[in-house]
Every structure is written in structure tokens, then in C-alpha cells.
Amino acid sequence: MNALIKSAKIIDPRSKHHNKSVDILIEGGTISKIKKDIPAKKSVKTINLKNCHISPGWFDMYANIGDPGYEHKEDLISGLKAAAVGGFTGILITPETQPPLHSKSEIEYVINHSKNNIVDVFPSGAITKNLEGKEIAEMMDMHQQGAVAFSEGDTAIKDAGIMLNALQYVKAFDGLVMSHSEDSFVSRNGVMNEGKVSTRLGLKGNPELAEELIVMRDIRLAEYSDTSVHFSHISTEKALNLIRKARKEGSKITASVSAHHLFLDESYLEGYDTNYKISPPLRTKDDIKALKKGLKDGAIDVICSNHKPQNEELKKVEFPYAAAGIIGFETAFAVLNSALNKTLSIEEIIEKIAINPRKILKLKEVSIIEGQTANLTLFDPSLSWTFSEKDISSKSKNTPFIGTKFIGKALGIINNNKISIY
């Protein structure tokens, strides 16, 4: 694949061309030249997009695909198409499949069925067999087969001893355990954030305490085992404060937040629209302010899509019985950019969605430098547009954002010697 990108503003703090508007020549999938006014050739595809910005390819650190077993919600083909449309060149998928990604055979399946795609797929293996929280899964075998992290998806491990065993086990190969922070004995099937709004709506609340207890526990377990833990999709101010304090004291922990938790608060549930039912639940406006501050001061490292497709039958039911989840690939950047464009610079946003995820997962660094393999996302951070159903590539349509006006949009991606412009 040969391409010439004209007049693109590079956003990559590690490149000497950072913040410069230049031409980028890609030959055979490698960045061969970066400078102003590179002459176009007929044999080279020329890309000339209005207000084109270009960064290292975005990486989604938390996404659910459903393949194998739940292909009716999302299969690898549709999921990777949706990820590409959203500007992602790499994704980490959760193990919540059927069967779960809990042995090397399932890891091998995902890797083999996603080969030669423009989007790189990295599986996270289950921490316990069948995601039951009872017995440690074959973590070493999965690691050797290609699992780059370990998770129970949207379930917290109830048994602290099992979690401690997992943290100690991955030390043998410098692995990463990801924690979903919700004590189910405290949340007790709460369907939204506990507070005045849940009381007014007559819906069972999920208290902030449920998140804080697991964060507190897993910080201490990580300290005791002298290993790292990553907190996925933190949603409350108090949990964030625990993480910030532990990091200042030297704990080896990192954290992420879902894009939609920066944009939506609990008041959106006033109409009982099940598309707003997610895990963790939408919190308060004060929590959103705290999360934005955590991104700014570095207490939160990563922003992810938390893409979770659900088929229509699981959403078109009464609110308490609806499945949790929002599709997020196609809207993640638009949502986070619209929420953060007055809080974070575009450089800081790119750090959260392209640089830090790969750093935490110990993946190969991606940068816009001559001689480097082209792994790039093209985007317009100031484009005003309205999301519609035709913008959805996912098999599922469970999103509350149809008709929402956003600022910022992915324009295309380049990776694995392939190019897609939308």
C-alpha cells in the first residue's frame, strides 16, 4: 500500500514533527518521508482531507465483541469494521464470550479469526475458569498463546483470595490483571446509580460504595503482592480519590474511564430509556467533574469505548430487566472529544487513547517517525456532525446517541499495510 497524505497536522509528542502540518509518504506500509510539499505521483494514492490531523493509531483498551458464542450481537468482522470506523487501529477484547476466553484454544480462535485485518486484535484472558470466580484459569498458557491481559469482564471477583492468587500468578511473566470494581453483595442488582434520581424514578440503586470497596481491596492486594492492577472504567469520585492517593504512595496501579461516563449523567435515565443502562451505571454531574479532573492530573491513564453490543430483545424490555451496555466504537472519540475539548488539549487526549493503552499493556510503541510502520488515525477534532443510525457498523444498535450533535470525528485509519478512509 502506497499513499501520500497531504497537509496533515501531526499530533504525536514523541515525534519531532509534533504540531507541524506536513505531507506524509507511506510506501509498502512504512512511513518513508515526512516533510512539506511532497510531490504526488500517479502510482501513489493521494489523501487530501480538510483539517486533517493525524496521530498514532488509537487503541481501545476495553471492548466486548461476543465472538465466539454471541455472534448475533457482534462477530469479529462487524466488530472490527465498527472499530475501524471509530478510528481504532487496535483493540483489547474482554473474555465474555461463550465459551469464555479461558484457555489457550479460545485465545487461539480469536487471534486466528482476526488475522490480516486493518485493526489489530489483542485478547484478554479470563482470570477464572468459566468466569465463575472459583478457580484460576490457565493464565500462563493463555499468555503464551497471545493474551496480553486478564479480566473477568464486567464482573468483579468476589473472593479476595482468588484475586490475590491471580495477582501473584501473573508476576511470573509480568502480566496485567484488570479489575471491574463492583461488590455485588453491596450493589445487589441495582440498575442505576443510588441517589435522589433513583428514588424519584423508583429504580433500585447501585451505591457508589460498591465500586469503592473493590477499589480499596484491590489496591491493598496489589500492594501486598507487589504487582500491578488496572482498574477498568472507574466511575465515582471517591474511587478515583482512592486511586490517586495510592498512586502518590507508590502503588503500581493504573485506571481507565469509559467515554460515555464523561458525557452522560444519571439524569438521562429520566425517560427510562434502556440504552442508558450500562455497567458501571451513569453517575452524578459531580462524579463527571471529578473524572475530568482525574484525566487532567494523570490519576486516570486511559479512555476506552466500553463497547458492549446487546441485541434488541435484551434492550426492549422493562428497565430493571434490560441488559446493560452501549455500543461505543463509532462514537467513542466524538463523545470524549465533545466532553473534554475545554478540559484536555488534543495532545492529552491522544495520550489517553493511543499512547497510554499500549504502554500499560506493554505493546510495541507506535509513533509518526520516518522508517516506522504506518499505524495511524486520521481525524478532525473540530468537525461538527450529528450521529445517525447510518453511522453504525456494529450488528447491534444499542446506543442512546442517535441524533446527538458532536464535535470531532475519525476520518480514517492506516495499519497493517491497509488503508480505510470514511
N, C-alpha and C positions, 0 to 999 in steps of 0.2 A: 504494500500500500504506500503510494507516494502522494503527499498533499502539501499544499502551501497555504498557511493561514496568514491572512493579511491583516495588518493593523490591529493586533490583539494586545490588550494590556495584561501583562503577566502579574499574577498575584502569587508569589512564592518567596517568602522571606529568606529562603536558603539559596536563591538564585541571584546572581549579580545583575540580572535583568529585572529584578523585582520593581514593580510600579512603572515600568517602561512600556510604551506602546511600540511593538516591533513586529516584524514578519517572522514566522517560524516555518522552516522547511523540514518536512519529515520524509525520509526515504527508507523504504523497507521496514517501516515501523520504528525507526530510530530518529531522534532529533539530530539532524545533520548540520543545521545552520540557524542561528538566531541573530538577526540584525535588521536594520531598517531597509526597506525597498529592495527586497529580493525579487529579481525578475521572474515573472511567471513563464512556465513552459507548457506547451500543449499536452505533453505526456504526464503532467502533474495536475491533480485535482486542486483547483483554487477555491478556498473558502474565504468569503468576504462578508462578514456579518456586522450589522450595525451595533455599536457599543459593545463589541466582543471583548470579554475578559476571559482569561484562561488561567487555570490553576492545576496543581497536581490532581489527579483523578480522585473524586470524592469516594469515601469508604463508609458504608453503613454498618455500624457495629452491633445492631440488634434488629433482626428481621426474621419473620416466620414465613416459610414457603408452603409447607404442608406435604411436600413430595419426599418420600413415599407415603401413601395411605389416604391423604386428604387432597388428592389431585383435583377434586371437584371445587375446592376452594381456591387453590393455586398450585400449578405444577412448575417445574423448573423453567420451562420455556416461557410461560406467561409471566412468571415472577421476574426472570432476568430481563425480559422486554420492559416491564414496568420499571425496574431498577435503572435500566439504561435511559429511559425517557426522563427519569428523575435526576439524571446526571451522575449516577454512581458507576464507577468502574470496578468496584469490589464490594462484596457484602459478606458479613458473618451471619450464618443462619442458625436458628435455635434448634434444639433436638426434638421439638414437639411434633413428631410425625408418628405414623403407625405402620410398622413398629417404630419406636423411638430410635434416634441415633445413639444407641447404647452399646454398640460393638463395632469391631472393625469392618464387618460386612456392610453395615448401613453407611458408614463413613465412605467406604469404597464406592458404594452405589451413587452417593451424591457427587463425589469427585468425578467419577466416570461419566455420569449423565449431564455434567455441566462443562465438559471439556470443549475447547475450541470456541467458546463464547466470548463476546466482546467484554462481558462482565466476569470478573474473577469471583469464584465462589469458595468460601472457606467455611467448613462445618464446625460447629461446636458440639462436642460430645456430651451425652448425659452424664451427670455426676453419679447417679444411681441407676441400677437396673430397672427398666420399665418406668423410669421416672417415679418410682414408688417411695423413694426416700428411705429405703430399708437396708440396702446392700450396695456397696461401692461397685460401680460398673468397671469394665475393662479399660481403664483410663490409659494405661501405658500402651496397650495395643492400638487404641484409637489415636493416640498421639503419633505413634509410628506410622499409622495409615494416613495421617494428614489432618487430624483435628487440631485446631490451634487454640482452643479454649474449652472450658467445661461449664455447663449450666444446667439448671432444671427448668429453663424457660420461665414461664410466668407463675412458678410455684417456688416457695421457699422450703428448704429442707428443715423439717420440724425438729429433728434430733440433732442437738448441738454436737454430740459425739461423732455422728456421721459427717457433719460439716468439717469438724476438726480433722478427722481421718483424711478427708479429701484434700484439705489444705496441706497436710503433711505429705500425702502421697505425691502430689504434683511437684514437690521440691526436687524429686529425683531427676526431673527433666525440665525444671524451670518453667512449669506450666502455669496457666492462669485459671482461677476459679471465679465465676461470675455469680453474683448474689442478687436474687429477686427478694426485695425486703418487704415481706408482709407476713406477720404472725397470724396464721389462720385461726388460732384459738382466740385471738382478740378481734379480728375482723369479722369472723363468724358469718360469712356470706353477705357482708354488707355490699350494696350495689352502687353506692356513691359516697362521696366524702361526708363524714359525720359532722353535722353542724346545723345552723339555723335553716339552711336551704333544704336539707334532707328532712328535717322536722316538718317544715311547711309543705313539702311535697308528699309526705307520708311514706318515704322510702327508707329502707334500712341503711344505716350509716356504717361506713368503714372508717374507723378513727385513725387519725394521724399516728397514734400510739403504736398501731400495728406495724407501721414502717419503721418507726424509731427503735423499737425493741430489737428487731432483727439487725438493723444497722449497728446498734450498740453491741449486740452479741458478736457479730462477725468481725467488727473492729478488734474486739478483745481476742477472738480466736486467731485472727491474722497476726496480732502482736505476739501471742503465746507461741504460735508455730513459726514465727519469724518468716512469714511469706506474704505474698501479695493477694489482695482480693479486689475485684472490680464490682462496684455497686451499679447495677443497671437501672435506668430510668428512675432516678431519685425524684420525688415529687413534693416533699414538705420542707419547710424552713427549718424545723427542729432537727430533722435527719441530716440536712445539709450542714447545720452548725456542728453536729457531732463529727461529721467527716472533716470539716475544716479544722476543728480542734485537734483531731487525731493526726492529720497531715502535718500540722505545725509541730507536733510532738514526735514526728519521725515515722509514723506508721506507713507501711508500704501499701497504700490503698489509692484507687482511682475511682472515678464516678462518671456516669453519663446521665443525660436528661433526654426525654422524648421531645421532639419538635413541638408536638401539639400541646404539651404541658406548659409551653412558653406563650401560647396564643389563646387557649381556651381555659375558662374557669368554671366552677361548679354551677354558676347561674345559667349556663347554656342548657342545663337539664330541665329548665322550667317547662318546656314543652313535651317532656317525656320521650324525646327522640332517642331511640336505642343506638343510633350511630354515635352518640356522645358517651356511651357506656364503654369504658376502657379499663385496663389494668396497668398501673395503679389508677385509681379514679381521678377525675379532674378535681383540683383543689381550689383554694381561695385566691383572690387577687393578691393578697399579701404573700402567699407562697410563690406566686409568679414573680413578684418583685424580688424576692429572696433568691430564686433560681437564676434570674438575670444577673444579680449581683455576684452569685457564685461562679457564673461563667466569666464575668469580668475579672474577678480577682484570682481565678485559677483553681478554685475549690472543685469545680466541675470541669472535666477534661474534654468531654465528648458530647456532641449532639447526635442522636440517632433517629431513625424514622419510626421505630417500633411498629413496623408494617405487620399487621395481623389480619389477613383476609378471613371473612366469615361469609358463608353462603346465605342467601336471602331468608331461607327458612329459619335460620338461627337468630335473625335480627327482627323479623316481622312478627314479633310476639310481645306480650306484656313486658314492661321494662324489667321487672325482677327476674324474669326467665330468659332474657336475651343473653346471647354470648357477648363477651367483652372483646373489643378490638376495632381498630380503624386501619384501613389500607393507608400506607404512608409514603411509598416510594415516590409517586408522581408529585406529591405536594410538599415533601419534607423541606426542601430548600426555600420554596416560596413562603411556607409557614414560618420557618425560623428567621428568614431574612426580613419578613414583614414585622415580626415581633421584636427583632434585635437591631434594626438598622439605626436606631438612635442610642443604642447601648454599646454595641461592639463595632469595631471597624471591620471592613471586609477581610483584612488580613487576619484578624482574630477569629472571624467566622470560619475561614478556610482552615485555620489551625485546628478548630474543633471538629471539622467534618472530613478532613483529608490527611492531616499530618499526625495528630494525636492518636486516632484509632490504630493506625499501623504501628506506631511506636509502642503502644500498650500491648498489642498482640505480637510484637517482635517480628513484624513482617518487613520485607525489603522496603527501604526508603524510596519514595518517588519524588523527583524534582525536575524542574524545567531547565535542563543543562544540556549543552551540546554533547552528543555521544551517549546520552541516556535513552533507554527505551521510552517511547512516547506513551505515557499513561496520563491522559489529560481530560479535563472537563472544561467545556466552553459554556459561558453563561453571561447573562446580562443582569447585573444586580439592581438596576433601576427600572426595568421593564414593568409597566403596569398591565395586568391582564386578569381575566376572570376565569376561574376554573369551571369546567363543564364536564358532563359525562363523556363527551367525545375525547377528553384528555386522559381517560382511564384505559390503561393497557392490562391491568390486572383482571383476572377472571371474576373476582368479587367486586362489588360496588359499595361496600360498607364504609362510606365517608360522609361526614357532615359538611364538607367543604364545597359541594356543588353550588355554584352561584356566588362564591366568595371572591372578592377582589384582592389580589395580592400584588406585592412589589418584589420583583426578582424571579428569574426563570432560567432553568438549564436550557442550553441551545443545542448541545450535542456532546458526544464523548469520542475519544480515540484511545484504543487499547488493543493489545494482542494483534497488532498489525491490521486492525479493522477500524472503520470509522462509521459513525451514525450521527447525522445532523437532523434535528427535528424542527 
